Amino acid sequence: MLSAVRLRSPAAAALCGVLGGGRQDRAGLPGGPRPAAALSWSPPETDEPRGSETPRVLITGGSAASRASSVRWVLKHYGVDNVILSDIKKPTPEVCNSGPFVYADVLDYKNMKELVVNNRITWLIHYSAMLSAVGEVNVPLARKINITGLHNVLDLALENCLRLFVPSTIGAFGPSSPRDPTPDLCVQRPRTIYGVSKVHGELMGEYLHHKYGLDFRCLRYPGIVSADTQPRGGTTDYAVQIFHAALATGHFECYLRPDTRLPMMHISDCHRATLEFMQAPDWQLSLRTYNIAAVSFTPEEVAEEIRKHLPHLRVTYNPDLARQTIADNWPMRFDDSNARRDWGWRPTYSLPDMVVDVLGVLREQRAKAGLPSS
């Protein structure tokens, strides 16, 4: 294996050998005979990047506040000398102080390739994307970032023999998908550009894995709940907003119906799942894309749990047609039995645990900022 990529055939070895020296034809292998050395090269059977070396990690979309805790987890495990954050936006002070940061546009293939080659990258974590509700407002831009940007990242990973992680989402399913529970393999057919782009990414990654040996890995995240996350236009953002509103004003107006059930996960479980999945030996993986689950709740249920700590919380409901329609087409619960069986996934945060943690962190944040809590 080279850079954690298991090449399963001479064609796969040839692809890394030939394309590794230059981009050539991005639609496929360049014409003419392949070098004999590439065809005869046999990579060692190991699941660690370059033997036992620590992976060199490039994270796209790493400047967002919502990714700050993700970045901290990766930095904690692999160190500032082995992790590079990138984005097209000016990073927050926290991101600037956490480790190396570079400007990188996933639509600029040449710039991305320079970063990969010059920094000896072996793992690429691709977070750059436009989310569900925001993507529906600007479909052309969402298509450009979520699909064209993904193609650049897939090409880079294939040509440079990288281990590639691309997150997917509950939004990768649609109204014809089984909703309770939703298995890993079923009809998907989403109805948002975000979901369509994620299904496209899942299938492209799986295709390149089976055809060329690309070490592609993908997790379908549920809604993520974190005290450090600011809403970014996602349909599940209410589950973050309600905590802020509960402490700030004691009132929250929810844009979903009170009985809208969606799968959710504490941010710490999300980070741990991602790292455990990335570290799992290739031979353990029966799939390239897995569901991961933790809890599933409705706005009414999370409000009731918060009221155990803040009895005065008042929630009103004013469903937004666009986001409610999206939520009604998404899974109510994930079946993550394959992840549990293949690589030992287990969540740790229940709904009560999640509420206690998020309220505690937000109270501390408000106290440090001199803000009262209702």
N, C-alpha and C positions, 0 to 999 in steps of 0.2 A: 504494500500500500504506500502511496506517496501522498503526503499531506492529508492523511485520514480518509482518502478516497479508495474504496475497494474497486479495482478494475477487474471486471469479470471475464474479459475476452481480449484477444489480440486487437480487435477493432477498438476497444476502449483504451488499451495501452497506446495504440497508434494515435488516437485522438489527443491524449495528453501530450504525447511526444511531439506530434506535428504542430498542434495548435498552441502548445506551450511556447513555441518560439516565435509566434506571430499570429495575428488574428486571422489572416487569410480570408476565406469565404465564410461569413457568419451563418450562411444558410446550411453549411455542411462541410465536409472535408474538402480540401483543395484538390484539384484534379492532378492526375499524374501518379506515378508510383510512390508509395510511402517509403521512408527510409527504413532499411533493414533493421537498424538498431531499435527503432520504435516498435517494429513488429515482433522482435524477439525479446523485448524487455519484459521481465517477470517481476512485478512488485512483491515485496515481502508481505506475508500474511500477518498483519497486526492491525489493531484498531486504535492505536495511538498515533497522532500526527508526528511523522518523522521519528519513529521509535518512541522514546519516552519524553521527548521535548514538550515543553509547555506550549499550547496553541497560541498563535499570534492572531488576534481577533480584531476585525473591522466591523463596527456597528454603524449602519446607515440610519438616518433619522434619529440620531442620538442626542440632539440638543433639546428636545421637547421636555417640558417639566414632567409630563406623564411618563417619560422614559427614565427619569433620574434614578428611581429606585432600581430599575432594571440594570442600568449602567453600574450602580454601586455593587450589585451582586456579582456581576462579571469581573469588575475590578478587584473585589474582595478575593475571588477565587484565583485570578490569573495575574494580578498585579498591574501597576500603571505602565510598566515597561512592555507589556504584552497586549494592551488594549488601546485601540484608537477609535475615538468617537468622530462621527462626521454628520454634517447636515448642510443645508443651504441657508439656514437661519442663524442669527447671532445667538450663541449659547448663553444660558443663564450663568450667573456667577458660580453657582454650585457645580454646574457642568464644567466650566472653565477651570475650577480648582480641583476637579476630581482626577484629571489625567489629560493626555494629549488629545487635542481637538483640531480637526482640519475641515476646511470647506470642501464639500464634495456633492456634486449634483448627480443623482443616479441616471439622469438623462444624458449625461456627458460620459460616454463610454471611455474615451481616451484618458480623461482625468481619473476615472475610477480604476482603470487598468494601471496607471502610474502608481496609484496608492497601493494597490495589491502587490505589484512587483517590487517597488522600492522598499516596502516595509515587510516583505516576506510573509504576507498574510497566509494563514492556513485555514482559519474559520471566518465565515462571513455571516453576520446576523443582520437580516434585512428587515428593518422596521419601517422604512419610508412608505407611507400610504396615505390616501385620503379616506376618511371613515364614511360610514353609511349615510347619515343624514346630510352631511356636508357634500358628499359626492353627488347626491341627487340634485343639488343646486347647481353644480358645475360639472356636468358629465364629461365634456371634452377634456377638461383638465384632469379629472379623476382617471379617465382612460389612459391619458398620457403618463401619469405618475404610476398608476397601479399596474399597468400592462407593459408599456414601453420600458419603464424603469425596471420592471421585473425581468424582461427579456435581456437587458444589459447585464443584470446581476447573474442570471442563469448562464449567459455566455462566459462571463468572467470566471464563475465557479468551475465550469466545464473545462475551459482552456487552461486554467491554472490549478486544477486538481484541488479545489477547496471543499471543505465540509460546509454546506450551505443550510442555514435555518431561515425559513420564511413562515411567519405566523399566519394562520388562517383564523376562522371566526365562525360563530353561530350563524352569521349572515351568509355563509356559503350554502345554506339550505333555503328551500322555498315552500310554497303552499302545498305542493304535491309530496313533500317529504314526510315521513312519519315523525310526529312531534313529541311523543311521550312514551318511551324514550326514542331518541334519534341515534341510530347505530352509525358506526364508521362508514359502512358501505351501503348506500341506498340511493334512490333518486334524489337529486339536489335541485337543479333548476331554480336558482334564486332570481329575485326580481328587482335587485338594485345593482348599480354598476359596481359597487363595492363587493357584493357577493359574487357577481359574475367574474370579476377580476380574480377573486380568491380561488374559485373553482378552476379557472384557467391556470393559475399558478400551481395548484395541487396536481393537476393533470400533466402540465408541462414538466414539473419536477419528477413525477413518477415515470413519465416517458423517458426522460434523459437518464434516469437511474437505470431503468431496465435495458435501454439500448446502449448506453455508453458507460454505465457504472458511476454516474454522478452521485456523490454522497449527499443526497437531498433529504432534508428532514423538516417536517411541518406538524405543528400542533394547532388544532382548532380551539382557540381560546373562548371561554364563555365571557359574560360581562365581568370586567375586572373592577374591584372595589379597593380604593386606597385613599388614605388621608393625604397623600402627596400629589394626587392626581387632580388636575383641573379639567373640567368638562371640555371635550374637543369636538362636540357635535355628534357623538354616538348615540344610538337609540337607548342603550343601557345606562347612560350618564345620570339618569334620575337617582340611581342607587348610590351615587357619590354626592350629588347635589342635596339630597335630603339630610345628610349629616351636617353639612355646612349651614343649611337653613335652620335646622333644629337648634343649633347652638347660637346662631346669629339673631334670629327673630322669633323662633318658636313656631313659625308657620312655613309650610311648604306647599306649593301648587304643583301637582304632578301632571305631566303631559301624557301619561298612560292611564288606562282604566285600573281601578284598584285590584282587579282579579287577573292582571296580565302576568302570567308566570314565565320566567326566563331563567336559564342557568347562570349562576354567578360564581365568583371565586375571589378570595382574598389575594392581594397582590403578592404576598410572600409565597403562597402556594404556587402562584403563576411562575414566579422566578425559579423556585426550586424545581418545578416540573420541567422548565426549559433547560436548565443546566443538567438535570439528571438524564433527560432525553439526549442532549448533545453528547454527554459522556458515555452513553450506553454503547456497548460493542455492536457493530453492524449486524453480526450474526443473530442477535437477539430480536431484531426488528422484523416482524412479519408484514408490516405496512410501512409506507413512507409518510402517511398522514394519519394522525390519531386524534380522536376526541379526548379531552381531559375534563373531568367534572369535579365539583366539590359540593355546592349546595344549589338549590333551586327555590326561588321565592317570588312572591308578588309584592307590589308596592304596599299593599295593606299589611302583609306579614312583616316586612321590615319596619314599617311604621310602628306596629305593635311591639316589636322587640326594642326599638329605640325608646318607646314610652315607659319601659321598665326602668329606664335611667332618667328620662326627661318626660315626666307624666303630662306636662303642659303642651306637648307637641300637637299641633293641629295641622291636618293634611286635607287639602281640597283637591278635587280632580277636574281637570279641564283637558280632556284628551285632544292631542294634536293629530289631525287626520293622517298626515304623512308618516309620523313616527309610530302611531298606533297600527297603521297598516303594515309597516315593516315588522313590528313586533309580533303581530298576529300570524306572520308567515315563518317565524323562526321557531326553533326547537323550544319545548318547555323544559325538557330534561335531556341531558346527554347520557348515552350509554358509553362508558369508557372502559369496559371490561377488557378490551384488547390491550390498552395501555397498562392496566393493572397486571395482566398476565405476562406480557412480553418484557417489560422493563421495570416492573415493581412500583408503578405509580400509586401513591396514596395521599389524599389531601389531609390537612391537619386542622383547618379552621372550619368550624360549624357557623351557623348564623349567629348564635349568641356570642361566640368567640370573636367573630368579625365586628359586631357592634361594639363590644367592649374595647377592642383594640383601636378602631377608627375614632370613636368618641374620645378615648384617652389621648391619642396623638393630636387630635384637633384642639382639644382643650389646652394642651401644652403650647401648641403653636399660637393660639389666640392669647394666652397669658404672656408669652414672650413679646408679642406685638402690641401688648397693652390693650387688647380688645376684651370686652366683657363676654361672658357666655350666659345665654338666657336660661 
